[in-house]
Amino acid sequence: MNVDWRTSFWRMAGVLLSRKATIRLRARGKPLSSALYALACGALCSLVLLTGCDRTAPPASGSYAGLGQDAADFAQVERGRPLQFPDDFGAHHGYRIEWWYVTANLKDDQGRDWGVQWTLFRSAQRPGPEQAGWDSPNVWMGHAGLNGPIGHRSTETLARGGIGQAGVDAQPFRAWIDDWRLESRDGENMDRLLMQAGGADFTYRLNLDSEGPLVAHGDRGYSEKSGQGQASYYFSQPFYRVEGEIEHAGERVRVAGSAWLDREWSSQPLSAEQKGWDWFSLHLGNGAKLMLFQVRQTAGAPYRAGTWIAADGTATALRNDQIRLTEQTWTRQDNGKRVPTQWRVQVPDHNVDVQAEAIEAQSWMGTSFPYWEGPVRLTGAPGGRGYLEMTGY
């Protein structure tokens, strides 16, 4: 690949990827339509992924199968590596993919349900450390979602690494892409955060305050995903209390509730035979928390695991045979995809038997890598609320 051409390309792409540029793109004096903007972003994202991939080809757009590609040149996830704070709040540049992921279940002054999502993804297109300038191996992608009485809204922003458009600092903690922020309010760690993001038709600004400890999933943070050696490093902060404001259509709404932050990084989290996952983060009515996931296989039963988190933060890993997840109601999305939007979730060892039903069944994220994400209401014992994510449908 010609280095001079690549540098010139990234200079052009950097301008297009900056939020200030993309929101000001004009066609005959008018903003670009959402469809045209999505087409432009999709094409640009494909070029971004293809450029700089000297050794490792990216997955096809919209596919999660790429997470099962061989990643021998990248840093490997190994059992027994202890989580290290504050370093693990920050980026892990030797690994191929990682994310900072927050979901919040909220209510307004009228008692109406709202849900908020804030996500920052880092994807390395080749092994190696971060570099300042146009030769950075990293591509960054931000997703923001809003659910509530207005239905579902989502937006996406893309950025190139190495030129100040996006990044993460471990301490003081700060994750950003363009003008979206997830950052410490006291200049230290993740205990007290400010979270803000938004798109053309919504914004939110929320304060998050932790009321419990960080939780390591799996074997002290080593989270298996396949039973064949594929794994990630994975920890959460599921004990945030939230207060803040949502704005949509010129209306500002005060909200409060609870939030869950996930930190996860890997180089090959799936096997080649796995095609997507269903993931639950649940705030139970008795004060406990529950994380469950199943990774679906192209053939055979899915791989399941989870974590039971007592009200005091004590975590217990859950095996496949302790978890029962049953699809009950399927909903066709506006794009024709069918996904299960009501589930029966059972963990008999901890007296959990709940119906998890989407508050808004039409919650498809029509982003560069599409998936379903939205808040769920829990009925049955012990009740509660939470979030559901489904990929690969």
C-alpha positions in Angstrom: 0.0 0.0 0.0 1.4 3.4 -0.9 2.1 5.3 2.3 1.8 8.7 0.7 -1.6 7.8 -0.7 -2.7 6.4 2.7 -1.6 9.5 4.5 -3.5 11.7 2.1 -6.6 9.5 2.5 -6.5 9.8 6.2 -6.3 13.5 6.1 -9.4 13.6 4.0 -11.1 10.9 6.2 -10.2 12.8 9.3 -12.1 15.8 8.1 -15.1 13.8 7.2 -15.1 11.8 10.4 -15.0 14.9 12.7 -18.5 15.6 14.0 -18.2 19.3 13.2 -17.7 18.4 9.5 -20.4 15.7 9.2 -23.2 17.7 10.8 -22.5 20.5 8.5 -22.4 18.6 5.2 -24.7 20.4 2.8 -26.5 19.6 -0.4 -27.8 22.8 -2.2 -27.9 24.6 1.1 -29.8 21.9 3.0 -28.6 19.3 5.4 -28.1 15.9 4.0 -31.0 13.5 4.4 -30.6 10.8 7.1 -30.5 8.1 4.4 -27.8 9.9 2.4 -25.8 10.6 5.6 -26.1 6.9 6.6 -24.9 5.9 3.1 -21.9 8.3 3.3 -21.0 7.1 6.8 -21.3 3.4 5.7 -19.1 4.0 2.7 -16.5 5.9 4.7 -16.5 3.4 7.5 -15.7 0.7 5.0 -12.8 2.7 3.6 -11.6 3.5 7.1 -11.7 -0.2 8.0 -9.9 -1.2 4.8 -7.2 1.3 5.2 -4.4 0.4 7.6 -5.4 -3.3 7.6 -2.0 -4.4 6.4 -2.2 -7.8 8.1 -5.7 -8.4 9.3 -8.8 -8.1 7.1 -11.9 -6.5 8.9 -15.2 -8.2 9.1 -17.9 -7.5 6.5 -20.0 -4.5 7.3 -22.9 -5.3 9.5 -21.5 -8.7 10.5 -20.4 -10.0 13.9 -18.7 -13.1 12.4 -15.5 -11.0 12.1 -15.1 -11.2 15.9 -14.3 -14.9 15.4 -11.4 -14.3 12.9 -8.0 -15.5 13.9 -6.1 -12.8 15.8 -2.7 -14.3 16.4 -0.8 -11.1 15.8 -2.7 -9.3 18.5 -2.3 -9.5 22.3 -4.1 -12.6 23.6 -6.5 -12.9 26.5 -5.1 -15.2 29.2 -6.6 -16.7 32.3 -4.9 -15.5 35.5 -4.1 -12.0 34.4 -5.3 -9.8 37.3 -7.4 -6.7 36.6 -5.3 -3.6 37.2 -6.8 -0.3 38.3 -6.8 2.5 37.3 -4.9 1.2 34.1 -7.9 -1.0 33.0 -10.2 2.0 32.9 -8.1 3.1 29.9 -7.4 1.7 26.4 -5.6 -1.6 25.8 -3.9 -0.9 22.5 -2.3 -4.3 22.0 -5.8 -5.9 21.7 -8.0 -5.8 18.6 -11.3 -4.6 20.1 -12.7 -3.1 23.2 -15.6 -1.0 24.5 -16.8 1.3 27.2 -20.6 0.7 27.5 -23.2 2.3 29.7 -26.9 1.6 29.9 -29.3 3.5 32.2 -32.9 2.7 33.3 -34.6 6.0 34.2 -37.9 7.5 35.1 -39.1 11.1 34.8 -41.2 13.1 37.2 -44.4 11.7 35.7 -43.2 8.1 36.3 -42.6 7.4 32.6 -39.8 4.9 31.7 -36.7 6.0 29.7 -33.6 4.2 28.6 -30.2 5.6 27.7 -27.2 4.0 26.0 -23.7 5.4 25.6 -21.0 3.3 23.9 -17.5 3.9 22.7 -15.8 1.2 20.6 -12.1 1.1 19.7 -11.1 -1.2 16.8 -7.5 -1.8 15.9 -7.0 -2.5 12.2 -3.5 -3.9 12.8 -1.4 -4.9 15.9 0.7 -2.3 17.6 0.6 0.6 20.0 -1.3 3.8 19.5 0.6 6.3 17.4 0.1 10.0 17.2 -0.8 11.2 13.7 -2.3 9.6 10.6 -0.6 6.2 11.0 -2.6 5.3 14.1 -4.0 1.7 13.9 -7.3 2.7 15.7 -10.7 3.4 14.5 -13.3 4.7 17.0 -17.1 4.5 16.9 -19.6 6.0 19.2 -23.3 4.9 19.6 -25.9 6.7 21.6 -29.5 5.5 22.1 -32.6 6.9 23.7 -35.8 5.0 24.5 -39.0 6.4 26.1 -42.5 7.7 25.4 -41.1 9.1 22.1 -40.1 5.6 20.9 -36.5 4.7 20.0 -33.8 7.1 18.8 -30.2 6.3 18.0 -27.2 8.0 16.5 -23.6 7.2 15.5 -20.3 9.0 15.2 -17.0 7.8 13.8 -13.5 9.0 14.3 -9.9 8.2 13.4 -7.3 7.5 16.1 -4.1 9.5 16.6 -5.4 12.9 15.7 -7.4 14.0 18.7 -10.9 13.1 17.6 -11.4 10.3 20.1 -9.6 8.5 22.9 -9.6 7.3 26.5 -7.4 8.3 29.5 -7.2 6.0 32.5 -6.6 8.7 35.2 -8.2 11.0 35.5 -10.7 8.9 33.6 -12.0 10.4 30.4 -13.5 8.7 27.3 -14.6 10.9 24.4 -15.4 11.0 20.7 -16.0 14.4 19.3 -18.2 16.2 21.8 -19.5 13.1 23.5 -18.1 12.5 27.0 -17.9 9.9 29.7 -15.5 11.4 32.2 -14.7 11.6 35.9 -16.3 14.5 37.7 -13.7 14.5 40.5 -10.6 14.0 38.4 -10.0 10.5 39.6 -11.6 7.1 38.6 -15.0 5.9 37.5 -16.9 6.5 40.8 -18.5 9.8 39.8 -19.0 10.3 36.1 -20.5 12.8 33.7 -22.1 11.3 30.6 -23.3 13.2 27.6 -24.1 12.5 24.0 -26.7 13.1 21.4 -27.7 13.5 17.8 -30.0 15.6 15.6 -33.2 14.9 17.6 -32.0 14.2 21.2 -29.3 14.9 23.7 -28.7 13.8 27.3 -26.5 14.9 30.1 -26.4 12.7 33.2 -24.4 12.4 36.5 -23.5 8.9 37.6 -22.5 8.1 41.2 -21.4 4.6 42.2 -22.9 3.0 45.3 -21.1 -0.3 45.2 -17.9 -2.0 44.1 -16.6 -2.9 40.7 -17.5 -6.5 39.7 -15.2 -8.9 37.8 -16.9 -11.5 35.6 -16.0 -15.1 35.0 -12.7 -16.1 36.6 -11.6 -12.9 38.2 -12.2 -10.9 35.0 -11.4 -13.7 32.5 -14.8 -14.2 30.7 -15.1 -17.3 28.4 -17.3 -16.9 25.4 -17.1 -20.3 23.6 -15.7 -23.1 25.7 -13.0 -23.4 23.1 -10.6 -20.8 24.5 -12.2 -17.6 23.1 -12.6 -15.1 25.9 -12.4 -11.4 26.9 -11.4 -9.4 29.9 -14.6 -8.1 31.4 -15.7 -6.1 34.5 -18.6 -3.9 35.3 -19.8 -1.2 37.6 -23.5 -2.1 38.0 -24.2 0.2 41.0 -24.6 3.6 39.6 -27.3 6.0 40.8 -28.2 8.5 38.0 -29.7 12.0 37.8 -29.8 14.3 34.9 -31.7 15.7 31.9 -32.8 14.4 28.5 -33.8 16.8 25.7 -35.8 15.9 22.7 -37.9 18.0 20.3 -37.1 21.1 22.3 -38.4 19.6 25.5 -36.2 19.0 28.6 -37.1 16.2 30.9 -35.5 15.5 34.4 -34.8 11.9 35.0 -33.3 9.6 37.7 -32.6 5.9 38.0 -29.8 3.4 37.8 -27.0 2.6 35.4 -24.7 -0.2 34.5 -21.2 0.3 33.0 -19.4 -2.6 31.1 -15.6 -2.6 30.3 -14.6 -5.4 27.9 -11.6 -6.0 25.7 -10.3 -8.9 23.6 -8.7 -9.8 20.3 -10.9 -12.8 19.4 -14.0 -12.9 21.6 -15.9 -15.4 19.5 -15.2 -18.7 17.7 -15.6 -19.1 14.0 -18.8 -21.1 14.6 -20.6 -18.3 16.6 -22.8 -15.8 15.0 -24.2 -13.4 17.7 -25.2 -13.0 21.3 -28.1 -12.1 23.6 -26.9 -10.2 26.7 -28.9 -9.1 29.8 -27.9 -6.6 32.5 -30.6 -6.7 35.2 -31.3 -4.6 38.3 -33.4 -6.9 40.4 -36.2 -5.8 42.8 -34.4 -7.3 45.8 -31.2 -5.1 45.2 -29.2 -7.8 43.5 -27.8 -7.5 40.0 -27.6 -10.1 37.3 -25.5 -10.3 34.1 -26.3 -13.1 31.7 -25.3 -13.8 28.1 -25.7 -16.5 25.5 -23.6 -16.7 22.4 -25.5 -18.5 19.6 -23.8 -21.2 17.5 -24.3 -21.8 13.8 -25.2 -25.3 15.0 -26.0 -26.7 18.4 -26.9 -25.2 21.7 -25.7 -21.7 22.6 -22.8 -21.0 25.1 -24.2 -19.4 28.3 -22.5 -17.8 31.3 -23.3 -15.0 33.8 -22.7 -13.4 37.1 -24.9 -13.2 40.2 -24.1 -10.0 42.1 -25.5 -9.8 45.6 -26.7 -6.4 46.9 -23.4 -5.9 48.7 -21.4 -6.5 45.5 -20.3 -10.1 46.2 -20.1 -11.8 42.8 -20.6 -15.4 41.9 -19.9 -16.8 38.4 -22.8 -18.7 36.8 -22.3 -21.8 34.6 -24.3 -22.8 31.5 -26.4 -25.3 33.4 -27.5 -22.7 36.0 -29.1 -20.4 33.3 -32.3 -20.8 31.4 -33.2 -18.3 28.6 -36.3 -18.8 26.6 -37.5 -16.6 23.7 -41.3 -16.0 24.1 -42.3 -13.1 21.8 -40.7 -12.2 18.5 -41.1 -8.7 17.0 -40.5 -7.8 13.4 -38.4 -4.6 13.2 -39.0 -1.8 10.8 -36.2 -3.2 8.6 -37.8 -6.6 8.5 -35.5 -8.3 11.0 -37.3 -10.5 13.6 -35.9 -10.5 17.2 -37.2 -11.9 20.5 -38.4 -8.9 22.5 -39.8 -11.0 25.4 -37.8 -13.6 27.3 -38.3 -15.9 30.3 -35.1 -15.6 32.4 -34.5 -18.3 35.1 -31.7 -18.8 37.5 -33.2 -21.4 39.9 -30.2 -21.4 42.3 -30.9 -17.8 43.1 -34.7 -17.9 43.0 -34.9 -15.8 39.8 -37.9 -16.5 37.4 -38.8 -13.3 35.5 -40.3 -12.2 32.2 -38.1 -9.6 30.6 -40.2 -7.6 28.2 -38.9 -4.7 26.0 -40.3 -1.4 27.0 -40.1 -0.4 23.3 -40.1 -3.4 21.0 -38.8 -1.3 18.0 -35.3 -0.6 19.3 -33.1 -1.6 16.3 -29.8 0.3 16.2 -29.4 1.0 12.5 -25.7 1.7 12.9 -22.7 0.6 10.8 -22.7 -2.7 12.7 -26.5 -3.1 13.5 -28.0 -4.7 16.5 -31.0 -4.4 18.9 -30.6 -2.6 22.2 -33.2 -1.4 24.7 -34.5 -1.3 28.3 -36.6 -4.2 29.6 -39.2 -4.4 32.4 -39.1 -7.5 34.6 -42.2 -9.1 36.0 -42.2 -12.2 38.3 -39.9 -13.0 41.1 -38.1 -10.7 42.1 -39.0 -8.2 39.4 -37.0 -5.2 38.5 -35.7 -3.7 35.2 -32.6 -3.8 33.0 -31.2 -3.8 29.5 -31.1 -6.3 26.6 -28.7 -6.4 23.7 -29.1 -8.8 20.7 -26.6 -9.1 17.9 -26.3 -11.2 14.8 -30.0 -11.4 13.8 
